């Protein structure tokens, strides 16, 4: 917790990140090797992509209080590479061909920057009708956060 700004932050270590990657079956973080999820091969492309999309959205929503969002980029890398390998496994293609196949059909999952956090540092309208920027006020995250989130954060940190 940053006492000067009265904000609650979360840290995610490499061991915890490796555990998350292992639980979602994206591969081995210690080996830096994403893997195909063979049990998804029997679904169609759209279903496979929506499964990955829902998993990434839930992960980003769960870890929205991370101080360093760069940690999630490696998780995104493992998820995307696992998706490409799964599609390549399904159709017996290379990863590059699987990527282009998904790109042509517009099935690529959204990037991590597109996941918006429900905890924004500012509130208010960014512009008035005249185009003049309004004064934004800080929101104290600690007071506006739901108590169940504090409970989940305590579980993660222990």
N, C-alpha and C positions, 0 to 999 in steps of 0.2 A: 504494500500500500504506500503510495506516495503521499506523505502527510502534508506537504506544502500545497498540493492541488486537491487534496482530499479525494483521490481517485483510487480505485481498486484495480490492480493489474494482475495478470497471470503470467507465469513463466512456464515454458515447455522445454524440458531438457532433451538431449539427443536420445537418451534411453527411453523416455516417455514417448517421443516421436517414433522411435523404432517399434515400440509396443503397439502404438496406434496403427502403424503401417502393417504390422504382423496381424493384428486383429481383423483388419479389413481385407487381408489376404492379397495385398498389393505386391508383395515380394519381401526380400530381406534387406533391411536398411543397412546392416553392418557390411553386407557384400556389395551394396549399391547396385543391386540387380532386381529390377521389377520383373514380375512374372505374369503369365497368362492365367486367367481363372477358367479352367477347363469346364467347370460345371455350368458356366453361363453360355457355353457354345451352342446349346440347343435352343436358345431364345433368338428372336430376330434382332436385327441391329438396333432398331428404335428402342426396344425393351432393354437391351444391354446398356445403351447410352443413358437411358433414363435412370437405370439402377445406379450407374456411376454418378450421374448428376445429383440424384437425391442423397447419395452418400457424401459427396463433397459439400453440398449445401448444409447438411446436418453437422458435418465436422466444422465448417466455417462458422455456423451459428453457435455451436458449443464453445468454440475457442475465440469468440469475438472480443473477449477482454484481454487478449494477448498484447503485451507491450511491444514485442518484436514480431511483426507479421511475416517477416522473411522466413521464419521457421516453417510456415505453412506452404511456402513455395516448393520446398523439397517434397512435402506430402503431395502437393498437386502434381509434381513431376512423376512421382511413383504412380499416382492414380491414372494420369494420362497415358503413361507408357504401358501400364497394365491393360488399359482399354485398347490401345493399339495392338498389343500382343494378343489379346483375346480375339479381336476381330481378325487378325492375321491367322490365328490358329483356326478360327471357324472356316475361313475361306482358303486356307493354305496360301497366304500371300506373304510378302515381306511387310515389315512395319511401315515402311514408306508408302507402299501401295495401299495398306489399310488406312493410313492417315488420309491419303488422297480420296479414297472411297468414301470415308466419313465426311470429308470436306465437301465433296460433290453433293452429297445428300443432306448437307446442313445438319448433321447429327453431332457435331463437336460440342462437348460440354463447355460451359462458360468459364472464363478465367476467374482467378481468385479476386481480382479487383472488382468484378461485377457483383460479388456477394456483399450486400450492404449490411452494415452493422446496425442493430437497433439502438445502440448506445452511441449517439453522436455527441461530440464535444460542444457543439453549439446548437442553439435552437433559434427559431424565428425565420422570417422570410429573408432571403438573401438580397432581394431588390424590391424597391417600392415601384409604384406605377411610373414614376418619373425617371427611374433608372438609378436612383441614388441608393447606395448601399446602406442598409439599416444597421443599427447597432445590435450585435448578437450578444446574448448573455450566456455565461457558462452554466452548465448543468452539473450539479453535484451527483456523480454516479452512485456514490455510496448510499445516498438517501433515496434515490429513485429506483434502485435495483430491488427486484423481487427477493424475498428471503430464501426462496428455494434455490436461487442461483448461488447465494452464499453457501448453502448446504452442499451443493455440487462442487463448488470450488474447494471447500474444505476436504472433500473426498479425493479430489485430484491431487491436492498438495501433500496429502499424507501418503 
